[in-house]
Amino acid sequence: MNRRAFTRLAFCSLIMLATGAMAQMPPHPQLLDQIQKGLVPTPSVLEELGSLRARGIDAAWASPATLNKTQSAAPGGFTRTLGPAAPPSGNFKALAILVKFSDKPAQVSAGFFDTLLFVQRPGSMRDYYKAVSYNNLDIITVDMPSSLGWYSVSHTYSYYVNNNYGMGSYPKNSQKLVEEVVASANPYVDFSQYDNDGDGYVDALFIIHAGAGAEFTGLSTDVWSHAWATHDVPVVDGVSVLHYSIEPEYWQTAGDMTIGVYAHELGHAAFGLPDLYDRDYSSEGLGRWSLMAGGSWNGPAPGGASPALPDAWCHAQMGFLSPAVITASVNGQSCQAVESTPQAFALWTNGSIGSEYFLVENRQRTGYDSYLPGGGLLVYHVDESIAAQNDNEWYPGQTAGSHYFVALEQADGDYELEANTSSGDAGDPFPGAAGNHAFAVATKPGSMNYAFQASGVSIRNISASGSTMTADFIIDANDAGLVILTPYGGQVWKGGSSKQITWAAANVTGDITIDYTTDDGATWNPVATVSAAVQVSAGASALAVDAAISEVSAAVPSLATVRVPAQAQSLVSYSWTVPEVASSHCRVRVISTEDASIRDSSHAQFTITPSAGPWSIEFNWDANSVTGEGGNAGALFIPPLNEFWTSRWNSNLFHRWSPDGTLIGSFGVNGVTGVRGMTFDGTNVYASTATTTIQIINPGTRTKVGTLTSPVT
């Protein structure tokens, strides 16, 4: 296999070199589920992401040497952009220091962490990173936790936590705690032993605090595990202690601690990796498929004993595999399971890799990946120009205008990670539960780029899942295709309203017919026949058309018509007056008049409701029973959306309902919790709580846009 330069663009907006860089552990799946069901209040640390990010939370990092290396990289191989200049390898020394408090005594012997972290045995952090590195990295220590014991510091646990998860302002936070622990250990530890690459910095420091972690308990009186940097950087034994991570002694009971949190935080601290879960929790990011997302919690209860391997992008950033760039289309490419073979593939138009590309790896449920949701080929859509990591989801019908940094192309086409309805399932890999053996321009999901243009990438004839899989990798495909984006499925549209039918077209000419069905395809009704390409009229002999423009017109005395090929445009939309029918079995389809085999229809059914009644919907009010969709505290109908909202007692969760009583979906609004009543003024939703504060919510974006103080207490 020929290899070409696989140079990464330094996404400097993600890189923090100063003491502000911090990244936190994702919440335990059980805690997240309880929050979404309204069983527990939303932890404020999840509601204050704006202010926390302003201090550098969740930032990746790179050493100056790494940045210099990236900027001067020459063709010839994969260029890392994160972490130290040289990826850790060989014997890598890490230090774990335990700390107890007068108000939080230790319950576990220090020797427990010898075994959990540094003893070579299945289930230890040392063993996990040996597996991840293909035996190229051996995490050891000069000072076993049992030889150092539990240290004490000058203040109480509550002082450092300060009812703010240990992430408050210095000195009442974890930074000060770490600095004091380092000072206490200095007489007994030679910190210079832990500068593995000789750059003057300690490479891997774990601070293990007595008690549970807030990512499990949800309590602001516990430390939320994170990787950060010290405030007043200690210099001991000639080296600086800048980066650290902090983890708990146990989850729920003494002795139940697992390695997931340590493996995840070491990914931040030693390798500079970013979080690839959605940090505002409106979606799942990479979910259970990556160590740097919810996969850090994989394993039997309480979770984290069998964390997922890093996704292909992180794995490459760590230096443990180098993706092979496909520079010429190949049939029957062998794909070995990444759990045992350091192999991944990068595909893009004609083999030219830039900031946007696809990564492919074979993941199987074996070893530490035994608790993955499924096995098969994983196809990632990477866009390194995205600065927000995996915070901004995109899926058909969602119009926020952004997308993930590293997205998983889920083979079943359901976009459940983005829609926040699943953290990963057996339908995500190829062929997977959906039996999808192809990824191409017109499949669902498809290989168009984020501008909705053909990328030329096609992966076909994907074999059955196994330790060795095969597939055809094509990088110069010119297949024609139509892909409906709205209505994709699940929408509720009001009869008589004007809605956009939107599709992407690649290599399609001629006209397109649009039809709709209200009986899931038993019969089809015509909507319109439109051109597959942008029609441009101009008097000039030549006309340049921006690829982002879907409609262009010009009024001049003498007209000449120019047909712009469909692949030169981003999206095509048709404004449809929705018929006055009542059905939850609707779909729309588009068909090429030149080749009827070029067609597409809505991925799933959507609903049309009549513009006027009679219809009604009934909700229960029960402040104590909050399981399922119960526990409704407030209800509101929003005419422009043609949907009802209900709020949850002591939760930031809202449910969306169609007029026929169908649950459309759920969402949370950061900064809005415990809504008792709602009203709509034609523009915004005003939500009252148990306090004197009224929260203002934009119903279109479902985000908080302001607050008012009620004159009534």
Secondary structure, DSSP 8 states (H G I E B T S, - for coil): -----EE----GGGB--STT-BEE----HHHHHHHHTTSS---HHHH-HHHHHHTTBT-B-B-HHHHHHHHT--SSSEE--SBSSS---EEEE-EEEEEEBTTB---S-THHHIIIIIS-STTSHHHHHHHHTTTSEEEE-SS-HHHH-EEE-SS-HHHHHTTTTT-SSTTSSHHHHHHHHHHHHTTT--GGGG-TTSSSB---EEEEESS--HHHH--TTS---EEEE-SS--EETTEE--EEEEEES-SSSTT---SHHHHHHHHHHHH-----S-TTSSS-TTGGG-TTTGGGG-SSTTS-SS-----HHHHHHTTS---EE--S-EEEEEEEBTTTS---EEE-GGG--SSEEEEEEEE-S-GGGGGSS--EEEEEEEETT-SSTT-S---TT--SS---SEEE--TTS--HHHHTS-S--TTSSBSTTTT---B-TTSSS----TTSS--S-EEES---SSSEEEEEEESS----EEEEEET-SS-EEETT-EEEEEEEEES--SEEEEEEESSTTSS-EEEEEEESSEEEEESSS-----TT-S------SS-EEEEE-GGGSS-EEEEEE--S--EEEEEEEEEESS-TTSEEE-SS-EEEE-SS-S--------SS--STT--EEEEEEEGGGTEEEEEETTSSEEEEE-TTS-EEEEEE-TT-----EEEE-SS-EEEE-SSSEEEEEETTTTEEEEEEE-S--
